[in-house]
Amino acid sequence: MILKNLNLNDPKNRIDEEFILPHKILYEDKVPVCFIASGDIQLKAKKLGYDVFDGEALEQLDKTDKKEKKKFVKKYTFFITEQKLMKLVARYLARFLG
């Protein structure tokens, strides 16, 4: 979608819509999602049955060999990361995420 001559910094011009796509993007029942979070987000994701890692787990993962890191990244389709942990994800996993 290309928007021309529209200032999205102005709150009245922002778009808040949901679009239902005509075809499924993924055909799996449960999409492999990894949450990298702490606190309340971590508890909610665990309660929903998702794999959750915190900053300490990322540091432990960094101590493993390159092959293990690649295997970890390929295991998941999506990574959802808490904002304050983005620096750690960039430091430890960026080169393996593609």
GUZA-492702 format. One line per 8 residues: number of its first residue (from 1); for each residue x, z negated, y of N, C-alpha, C. Coordinates in Angstrom, 1 decimal. Each point is the difference from the previous one (the first is absolute). Example, Ala and Ser with C-alpha at 12.3 -4.5 7.8 and 13.67 -1.06 7.14 Angstrom:
1 = 13.2/-7.8/-5.7/-0.9/0.0/1.2/0.9/0.0/1.2 | -0.4/0.7/1.1/0.9/0.0/1.1/-0.8/-0.8/1.1;
//
This chain:
1 = 0.8/0.0/-1.2/-0.8/0.0/1.2/0.9/0.0/1.2 | -0.3/0.9/0.9/0.8/0.1/1.3/-0.9/-0.4/1.1 | 0.4/-0.9/0.8/-0.8/-0.4/1.2/0.8/0.3/1.3 | -0.6/0.8/0.8/0.7/0.4/1.2/-0.7/-0.6/1.2 | 0.7/-0.3/1.0/-0.5/-0.5/1.3/-0.9/-1.2/-0.2 | 0.4/-0.9/-0.9/-0.7/-1.2/-0.3/1.0/-1.2/0.0 | -0.2/-0.9/0.9/0.9/-1.2/0.1/-0.6/-1.1/-0.9 | 0.7/-0.2/-1.1/-0.4/-1.0/-1.0/0.4/-1.4/0.4;
9 = 0.8/-0.1/1.1/0.4/-1.3/0.5/-1.2/-0.7/0.7 | -0.9/0.8/0.5/-1.2/-0.5/0.6/-1.0/-0.5/-1.1 | -0.4/-1.2/0.0/-0.9/-0.6/-1.0/-1.3/0.8/-0.2 | -0.6/0.6/1.0/-1.2/0.7/-0.2/0.2/1.3/-0.6 | 1.2/0.5/-0.2/0.3/1.3/-0.6/0.4/-0.2/-1.5 | 0.1/-1.2/-0.4/0.5/-0.2/-1.4/-1.1/0.4/-1.0 | 0.5/0.4/-1.2/-0.9/0.5/-1.0/-0.1/-1.1/-1.1 | -1.2/-0.4/-0.3/-0.2/-1.0/-1.0/-1.1/0.5/-1.0;
17 = 0.4/0.9/-0.9/-1.0/0.7/-0.9/0.6/0.0/-1.4 | -0.9/0.0/-1.0/0.4/0.1/-1.4/-0.4/1.4/-0.4 | 0.8/0.7/-0.7/-0.3/1.3/-0.5/0.0/0.0/-1.6 | -1.0/0.3/-0.6/-0.1/0.1/-1.4/0.5/1.4/-0.5 | 1.0/0.0/-0.8/0.6/1.2/-0.4/-0.8/0.6/-1.2 | -0.2/1.3/-0.1/-0.8/0.6/-1.0/0.6/-0.1/-1.4 | 1.3/-0.2/-0.1/0.7/-0.1/-1.3/0.8/-1.3/-0.1 | 0.2/-0.5/-1.2/0.8/-1.2/-0.2/1.5/0.4/0.3;
25 = 0.7/-0.9/0.6/1.4/0.2/0.2/0.8/-0.4/-1.3 | -0.4/-1.2/-0.5/0.6/-0.5/-1.3/-1.1/-0.1/-1.0 | 0.3/0.3/-1.2/-0.9/0.0/-1.1/0.1/-1.2/-1.0 | 0.8/-1.0/0.5/0.2/-1.2/-0.9/-1.0/-1.0/0.4 | -0.4/-0.9/-0.9/-0.9/-1.1/0.3/0.6/-1.0/0.9 | 1.2/-0.4/-0.3/0.7/-1.0/0.8/1.3/0.6/0.5 | 0.1/0.2/1.3/1.2/0.7/0.6/1.1/-1.1/0.0 | 1.2/0.3/-0.4/1.1/-1.0/0.0/0.4/-0.2/1.5;
33 = -0.3/-1.2/0.5/0.3/-0.3/1.4/0.8/-1.3/0.0 | 1.1/0.0/0.8/0.8/-1.2/0.1/-0.1/-0.5/1.4 | -0.4/-1.3/0.1/0.0/-0.7/1.3/1.3/-0.7/0.2 | 0.6/0.1/1.2/1.1/-0.7/0.4/-0.4/-0.9/1.1 | -0.3/-1.2/-0.2/-0.7/-0.8/1.0/0.3/-1.5/-0.3 | -0.4/-0.8/0.9/0.1/-1.5/-0.1/-1.3/-0.6/0.5 | -0.2/-1.3/-0.3/-1.1/-0.7/0.6/-1.3/0.4/-0.5 | -1.0/0.1/0.9/-1.4/0.3/-0.3/-0.1/1.4/-0.7;
41 = 0.7/1.0/0.5/-0.1/1.3/-0.6/0.5/0.0/-1.4 | 1.0/-0.7/-0.3/0.6/-0.1/-1.3/-1.1/-0.6/-1.0 | -0.6/-1.1/0.5/-1.0/-0.7/-0.9/-1.2/0.9/-0.2 | -0.5/0.8/1.0/-1.1/0.9/-0.2/0.3/1.1/-1.0 | 1.2/0.6/0.2/0.4/1.1/-0.9/0.1/-0.5/-1.5 | 0.6/-1.2/-0.2/0.1/-0.5/-1.3/-1.3/-0.3/-0.6 | -0.9/-0.5/0.8/-1.4/-0.3/-0.5/-0.7/1.3/-0.4 | 0.3/1.1/0.6/-0.6/1.3/-0.3/0.7/0.7/-1.2;
49 = 1.1/-0.6/-0.5/0.7/0.5/-1.2/1.1/1.0/0.3 | 0.5/0.1/1.2/1.1/0.9/0.4/1.4/-0.7/-0.2 | 1.0/0.8/-0.2/1.3/-0.6/-0.1/0.5/-0.3/1.5 | 0.5/-1.2/0.1/0.4/-0.5/1.4/1.4/-0.5/-0.1 | 0.8/0.4/1.0/1.4/-0.4/0.2/0.2/-0.6/1.4 | 0.8/-1.0/0.1/0.3/-0.5/1.3/1.5/0.3/0.4 | 0.5/-0.5/1.1/1.3/0.3/0.5/1.1/-0.5/-1.0 | -0.2/-1.1/-0.7/0.9/-0.5/-0.9/0.1/0.9/-1.3;
57 = -1.1/0.5/-0.4/0.0/0.9/-1.1/0.7/1.3/0.3 | -0.1/0.5/1.2/0.7/1.2/0.5/1.5/-0.2/0.0 | 0.4/-1.2/0.4/1.4/-0.3/0.0/0.6/-0.1/-1.4 | -0.8/-0.5/-1.0/0.3/-0.1/-1.4/0.1/1.5/-0.5 | -0.9/0.8/0.3/0.0/1.4/-0.4/1.2/0.7/0.5 | 0.5/-0.3/1.2/1.2/0.6/0.6/1.2/-0.3/-0.8 | 0.0/-1.1/-0.7/1.2/-0.4/-0.8/0.0/0.7/-1.4 | -1.0/0.7/-0.3/0.0/0.8/-1.3/0.7/1.3/0.3;
65 = 0.2/0.8/-1.1/0.7/1.2/0.1/-1.0/1.1/0.6 | 0.6/1.1/0.3/-0.7/1.2/0.6/-1.1/0.5/-0.9 | 0.3/0.0/-1.2/-1.0/0.6/-1.0/-1.3/-0.9/0.0 | 0.2/-1.3/0.0/-1.2/-0.9/0.0/-0.8/0.2/1.3 | 0.6/0.2/1.1/-0.7/0.2/1.3/-0.8/1.3/-0.1 | 0.6/1.1/-0.5/-0.7/1.2/-0.1/-1.2/-0.1/-1.0 | 0.2/-0.8/-1.1/-1.1/-0.2/-0.9/-1.1/-0.8/0.7 | 0.3/-1.0/0.8/-1.0/-0.8/0.7/-0.8/0.9/0.9;
73 = 0.7/0.8/0.8/-0.7/0.9/1.0/-0.9/1.0/-0.7 | 0.4/0.6/-1.1/-0.8/1.0/-0.7/-1.2/-0.6/-0.7 | 0.0/-1.3/-0.2/-1.1/-0.7/-0.7/-1.3/0.0/0.9 | 0.1/0.1/1.3/-1.1/-0.1/0.9/-0.3/1.3/0.7 | -1.3/0.2/0.3/-0.4/1.2/0.8/0.1/-0.3/1.5 | -0.5/-1.2/0.3/0.0/-0.5/1.4/0.7/-1.3/0.2 | 0.6/-0.2/1.2/0.5/-1.3/0.4/-0.7/-0.4/1.2 | -0.5/-1.2/0.1/-0.6/-0.5/1.2/0.8/-1.2/0.4;
81 = 0.5/0.0/1.2/1.0/-1.0/0.4/-0.5/-0.7/1.3 | 0.2/-1.3/0.0/-0.3/-0.8/1.2/1.1/0.4/1.0 | -0.5/0.0/1.3/0.9/0.5/1.1/1.3/-0.8/0.1 | 0.0/-1.3/-0.2/1.2/-0.8/0.2/1.0/0.2/-1.2 | -0.4/0.6/-1.1/0.9/0.3/-1.1/0.4/1.5/0.0 | -0.4/0.8/0.9/0.4/1.4/0.1/1.6/0.2/0.1 | 0.6/-0.9/0.7/1.5/0.1/0.1/0.6/-0.2/-1.4 | -0.5/-0.9/-0.8/0.6/-0.2/-1.3/-0.3/1.2/-0.9;
89 = -1.1/0.5/0.1/-0.4/1.2/-0.8/1.0/1.2/0.4 | 0.2/0.1/1.3/0.9/1.1/0.5/1.4/-0.2/-0.5 | 0.4/-1.3/0.0/1.4/-0.3/-0.4/0.2/0.2/-1.5 | -0.9/-0.5/-0.8/0.2/0.0/-1.5/-0.6/1.2/-0.7 | -1.1/0.6/0.5/-0.6/1.1/-0.8/-0.1/1.3/0.6 | 0.3/0.2/1.3/-0.2/1.2/0.7/0.6/1.2/-0.7 | 1.2/-0.1/-0.5/0.7/1.2/-0.6/-0.7/0.4/-1.3 | -0.7/-1.0/-0.6/-0.6/0.4/-1.3/-1.5/0.4/0.2;
97 = -0.6/-0.2/1.1/-1.3/0.4/0.3/-0.2/1.5/0.3 | 1.1/0.6/0.3/0.0/1.5/0.2/0.0/0.3/1.4;
//
